[in-house]
Amino acid sequence: MRLVLFDCDGTLVDSGALIVAAAQDAFAEFGLPAPDELTLRAAIGLSVAQCLEFWRPDLPVADQAAIGQAFGRHYWKHRTAGIHAEPLFPGILALLDRLAAQPDTLLGIVTGNSRRGLDAILAHHELADRFVTLQTACRHPSKPHPAMVLEALAETGARAEDTVVIGDTSYDVLMAKAAGALPVGVAWGNHPVERLVEAGAAHVAHAATDLHPILGLA
């Protein structure tokens, strides 16, 4: 069996605006200026704790944790209000449908999002039945640690050499490499192509259709 693991935010769905808005509100709650949007987006894919360490390494850990909790509240405030949509990127639904129809292919998700956040995204887009393994930051160390990929392998019985990890950040690429899986980057997310290549991406897709031949669907 082949296992194809997708990152979620920045790979399947465009959630950048929601995450940036939640971060800006969290810093404002504590009277602190938020990092610029480029810096905020650069950490997307990490766990919330790792994001705060990336965004404000100068703050005490306790302050980072408090802002992280505020981030979670503001994330759900914006999500419930529906101000910032989280649409699927173009071509993703067709790609998932084709992969799900392959009898020798299993699909999974490895994300820095919480399980609650991931479940909400999958329910909104009616995608939950496409995936047989869901790995989130709630249960594992932050990317680029390979724990999420390794647990997905254990759950599905797939081999690392038969596994592809698709993501928009260098953290996804490094995680895949650490687990022995094939790292594939996508250019429409939060890290530039140069960072994906420097991290060791075997391929970089510029559109969802570019993934078809990489995954043997052409």
C-alpha positions as CSV (number, residue, x, y, z in Angstrom):
1,M,0.0,0.0,0.0
2,R,1.1,3.5,-0.7
3,L,0.5,6.3,1.9
4,V,0.1,9.9,0.9
5,L,0.2,12.3,3.8
6,F,-0.9,15.9,3.4
7,D,-0.2,18.9,5.6
8,C,-3.5,20.9,6.1
9,D,-3.0,24.7,6.6
10,G,-1.3,26.2,3.5
11,T,-1.5,22.9,1.6
12,L,-5.1,21.7,1.5
13,V,-6.8,24.9,2.7
14,D,-5.9,28.6,2.6
15,S,-6.1,29.4,6.3
16,G,-3.3,32.0,6.4
17,A,-5.6,35.1,6.9
18,L,-7.4,33.4,9.8
19,I,-4.2,32.5,11.5
20,V,-2.6,35.9,11.0
21,A,-5.7,37.7,12.3
22,A,-5.8,35.4,15.4
23,A,-2.1,36.1,16.1
24,Q,-2.5,39.8,15.7
25,D,-5.5,39.9,18.1
26,A,-3.6,37.7,20.7
27,F,-0.6,40.1,20.8
28,A,-2.9,43.1,21.0
29,E,-4.7,41.5,24.0
30,F,-1.4,41.8,25.8
31,G,-0.6,45.2,24.5
32,L,2.3,43.9,22.4
33,P,2.9,44.7,18.7
34,A,2.5,41.6,16.5
35,P,5.3,40.6,14.2
36,D,4.8,41.5,10.5
37,E,2.6,39.3,8.4
38,L,5.5,37.6,6.6
39,T,7.0,36.6,10.0
40,L,3.6,35.3,11.2
41,R,3.1,33.2,8.1
42,A,6.6,31.8,8.2
43,A,5.8,29.9,11.4
44,I,2.5,28.4,10.2
45,G,2.8,24.6,10.3
46,L,4.5,24.6,13.7
47,S,2.6,23.9,16.9
48,V,1.2,27.0,18.7
49,A,4.0,26.8,21.3
50,Q,6.7,26.6,18.6
51,C,5.0,29.5,16.8
52,L,5.2,31.7,19.8
53,E,8.9,30.8,20.3
54,F,9.5,31.6,16.6
55,W,7.5,34.9,16.8
56,R,8.8,36.3,20.1
57,P,11.9,34.3,21.3
58,D,12.6,37.3,23.6
59,L,9.6,36.7,25.8
60,P,9.6,34.5,28.9
61,V,8.1,31.0,28.3
62,A,5.1,31.8,30.6
63,D,4.3,34.9,28.5
64,Q,4.6,32.9,25.3
65,A,2.2,30.3,26.7
66,A,-0.4,33.0,27.7
67,I,-0.3,34.5,24.3
68,G,-0.6,31.0,22.8
69,Q,-3.8,30.5,24.8
70,A,-5.1,33.8,23.6
71,F,-4.3,32.9,20.1
72,G,-6.5,29.8,20.4
73,R,-9.4,31.9,21.7
74,H,-9.1,34.4,18.9
75,Y,-8.7,31.6,16.3
76,W,-12.1,30.2,17.3
77,K,-13.7,33.6,17.6
78,H,-12.8,34.4,13.9
79,R,-13.6,30.9,12.8
80,T,-17.1,31.0,14.4
81,A,-17.7,34.5,13.0
82,G,-16.8,33.3,9.5
83,I,-14.9,36.4,8.8
84,H,-11.9,34.6,7.3
85,A,-12.8,31.7,5.0
86,E,-10.6,28.6,4.7
87,P,-11.2,27.6,1.1
88,L,-9.6,24.6,-0.4
89,F,-6.8,25.5,-2.8
90,P,-7.7,25.1,-6.5
91,G,-7.6,21.6,-7.8
92,I,-7.2,20.0,-4.3
93,L,-10.7,18.4,-4.2
94,A,-10.2,16.7,-7.6
95,L,-6.8,15.5,-6.5
96,L,-8.2,14.0,-3.3
97,D,-11.0,12.3,-5.2
98,R,-8.6,10.7,-7.7
99,L,-6.3,9.5,-5.0
100,A,-9.2,8.1,-2.9
101,A,-10.3,6.1,-5.9
102,Q,-6.9,4.3,-6.1
103,P,-7.3,0.9,-4.4
104,D,-3.6,0.8,-3.4
105,T,-3.5,4.3,-1.9
106,L,-4.2,5.4,1.6
107,L,-4.6,9.1,2.6
108,G,-3.7,10.9,5.8
109,I,-3.1,14.3,7.3
110,V,-0.1,15.5,9.4
111,T,-0.7,19.0,10.7
112,G,0.4,21.5,13.3
113,N,-3.2,22.3,13.8
114,S,-5.2,21.0,16.8
115,R,-7.5,18.0,16.3
116,R,-10.5,20.3,17.0
117,G,-9.3,22.7,14.3
118,L,-8.6,19.9,11.8
119,D,-12.0,18.2,12.5
120,A,-13.8,21.6,11.8
121,I,-12.0,22.0,8.5
122,L,-12.7,18.5,7.4
123,A,-16.3,18.7,8.4
124,H,-16.8,22.1,6.6
125,H,-15.4,20.7,3.4
126,E,-16.9,17.2,3.9
127,L,-13.5,15.5,3.6
128,A,-13.3,13.4,6.7
129,D,-14.0,10.1,4.8
130,R,-11.1,10.6,2.5
131,F,-8.5,10.1,5.3
132,V,-7.6,7.0,7.3
133,T,-5.1,8.6,9.7
134,L,-5.1,12.0,11.2
135,Q,-2.1,13.2,13.1
136,T,-2.1,16.6,14.9
137,A,0.0,18.7,17.2
138,C,-2.2,17.7,20.2
139,R,-0.6,14.3,20.3
140,H,2.9,14.8,18.9
141,P,6.0,17.0,19.1
142,S,6.0,19.9,16.6
143,K,7.3,19.5,13.1
144,P,9.9,18.9,11.9
145,H,10.0,16.1,14.4
146,P,9.0,12.9,12.5
147,A,6.6,11.6,15.1
148,M,3.4,12.4,13.2
149,V,4.6,10.5,10.1
150,L,5.9,7.6,12.1
151,E,2.6,7.2,13.9
152,A,0.8,7.4,10.6
153,L,3.0,4.6,9.3
154,A,2.2,2.5,12.5
155,E,-1.5,3.1,12.1
156,T,-1.7,2.1,8.5
157,G,1.0,-0.5,8.2
158,A,2.6,1.4,5.3
159,R,6.4,1.5,4.8
160,A,8.3,4.8,4.9
161,E,9.7,4.1,1.4
162,D,6.1,3.9,0.1
163,T,5.0,7.1,1.7
164,V,4.8,10.7,0.3
165,V,4.5,13.8,2.5
166,I,3.1,16.9,0.8
167,G,3.4,20.2,2.5
168,D,4.0,23.9,2.0
169,T,6.7,24.5,4.5
170,S,10.3,23.5,5.1
171,Y,9.1,21.9,8.3
172,D,7.0,19.4,6.3
173,V,10.0,18.6,4.1
174,L,12.4,18.1,7.0
175,M,9.8,16.0,8.8
176,A,9.3,13.7,5.8
177,K,13.1,13.3,5.4
178,A,13.5,12.5,9.1
179,A,10.9,9.7,8.7
180,G,12.4,8.3,5.5
181,A,9.4,9.4,3.4
182,L,9.5,11.3,0.0
183,P,9.2,15.0,0.7
184,V,7.1,17.0,-1.8
185,G,6.6,20.8,-1.5
186,V,3.9,23.0,-2.8
187,A,4.5,26.5,-3.9
188,W,1.1,28.0,-3.0
189,G,1.5,28.1,0.8
190,N,3.5,29.9,3.4
191,H,7.2,29.2,2.6
192,P,8.9,30.3,-0.7
193,V,10.1,27.7,-3.1
194,E,13.7,28.4,-2.2
195,R,13.1,27.3,1.4
196,L,11.5,24.1,0.2
197,V,14.3,23.3,-2.1
198,E,17.0,24.1,0.5
199,A,15.2,21.8,3.0
200,G,15.5,19.0,0.5
201,A,12.1,18.7,-1.3
202,A,12.3,16.0,-4.0
203,H,9.7,17.9,-6.0
204,V,7.9,21.3,-5.8
205,A,4.4,21.5,-7.3
206,H,3.2,24.9,-8.4
207,A,-0.4,23.8,-8.9
208,A,-2.4,20.8,-7.7
209,T,-2.3,19.3,-11.2
210,D,1.5,19.2,-10.9
211,L,1.0,16.6,-8.1
212,H,-0.8,14.2,-10.4
213,P,2.3,12.9,-12.3
214,I,4.3,12.9,-9.1
215,L,1.7,10.6,-7.5
216,G,1.4,8.5,-10.6
217,L,-2.0,9.8,-11.7
218,A,-1.1,11.2,-15.1
